Amino acid sequence: MTDMTFEQAMKRLSEISNALESDSLPLSDAIELYKEGTELVRVCRKELDDAKLQVSVLEEGGTERKYE
């Protein structure tokens, strides 16, 4: 799942949210989607944290680096 771009992960999160709100999923499917969603949230948060760190470094006059 970590090979997704931020935009792809956000799109998938939206799809999962819509599916969970539909009330037509069996409980086991809803749980699986919820698990997938929590992993996607983790991936998106990491991407956002990395971007925030890069912006902070650039604002302080540092060089652009990729933080892993």
N, C-alpha and C positions, 0 to 999 in steps of 0.2 A: 504494500500500500504506500510505502514511502517513495515510490517512483512516480507518484502523481504530482502534478504541479499544484500550486496553491489554488489556482482557479478551478482545476478539475476537482480537487477535494471539496471546495466550497459548493460546486454544482452538485456533487454527490450528496453532500450534507443536506442540501435543499430537497433533493429527491427523497432522501430518507425521512426528513421531517414531514413532507407531504404524505408519504406512505403511512407513517405512524399516526398522523392525524386523521386518516381515512376511516378508522374504526372497522375496517374490513379484514384485517390481518389476523391470522391465528396467533395466539400468544407466543408460541415458539418462534415464529417468523419475526414477530415484533421484537423479541429479545435479541435475536441475531442482528437485526437492523440496528438496534440500540447499541450493541457491542461494536458494530462497524462504525457507527456514528461517533462513539467516544474515542475510537482510535483516530478517526479523521480530525476530530477536534484537537487531539494531541499533536498531530502533524501540522495543522494550521497554526496552532499556538507557537510551535517551534519556528516555523517559517516567519511569523510575525516578530518573534523575539530576535531572530537573526537579522531581519531587516531593520528593526529598531536600533540594534547595536551598530550596524553598519552606518546608519544615518548619524548616530551619536559620534562615531569616530570621524566621519567626514565633517561634521559641524565643528569639531574640535581641531580641525586642520590636519588630521592624520591621513594616512594613505588608505585607500580602499582595499579591504581584505575580505576573504570569505571565511566566516567563522563557522566551525563545525561543532 
